[in-house]
Amino acid sequence: MELTVSTMIVALAALALGGFAKGLLGVGLPMVAIPVLSTFAPIPEVVAVMYFSVVSTNLYQAIAGGHLPRSIKRFWPMALVMLLAVPVGTYSLIRMSASTISVLLGLAVTVFALVSIFNPTFRIRQRLERPASLLAGASGGYFGGMALIGGPPVIMLMVALHLKKDEFIGAIGLVYMCMLIPAGFSLIGMGVLRTEHVLPGLMALIPVGTALLAGQWLRGKIDEGRFRKYLLISMALMGINLIRKGLF
C-alpha cells in the first residue's frame, strides 16, 4: 500500500465513517471501511488490519449495553454454529478472487435490506427462531471468516425478531465476538494476519473509536422506528457499493 497524503486522508475518512456507522447502527464498520481500503491494498491485507478495530468495537458494544447475560441465554446456539463456520470462510478468503467476494457479500446485504424495507412487519414466529438462528449463524460465520462481515444473515434475523435498538446493539456485539475470536486464529494460522499488521491495526483504533462514540451519542437521540429505517437504508447502500466494486 502506497502511503501518499491523499491515500491517508481517504483511509482515515473510511475508518471514521465506518466507526460512526458502528456507533449509530451497531453494524457497518467493515462493510464501510473494507471496500474503500481495498482500493489501495489487497482484501486479505485490509481484513488483517481491520481485525483489531472490528474486535474492539464489538467487545465494547457487547459489554456496554448491559444485555450480555440475556443475549448469551437467547443466542448461544447461533454463536456456536458461527464458531464452526468461520474457518470455512477464512479458507475461501485465500482461495476466491476479490471481485467474487465483493459480489457475494453485496448480494447478501442488498437482498436482506430490500426485503426488510418492503416488508417491515415481517416477523419470525417463535417456533422458527431456533432453526432460523442456526442458519443465520452458519452463513454469518462463513462471511465473517471470509471478510469480517458476518452481519447480513445475523442482522436479518434480529430485525425479523424486532429487537429494540439497545438489545440489538448488545446482541449483535456478542454474536460478532463469537465469530471474531476464532476468525483471528484462522487468519493467523493461514498467514493472513501477521506481525506487520499490528501497528497499523492499533493506529486505526483512533479514528474508529472516536467516530464510534459520536455515532453512539446520536443513536441515543433517535427513536426505534428511525433507527430501523436508517439501519436498513444504510445496509442497502453498503450492499450496492460492494456489488459495484466487484463488477467494475
Helices and strands as residue ranges (DSSP letters): H 5-25, H 29-37, H 43-64, H 68-93, H 98-118, G 126-128, H 129-147, H 151-160, H 165-189, G 195-197, H 198-203, H 205-219, H 224-247
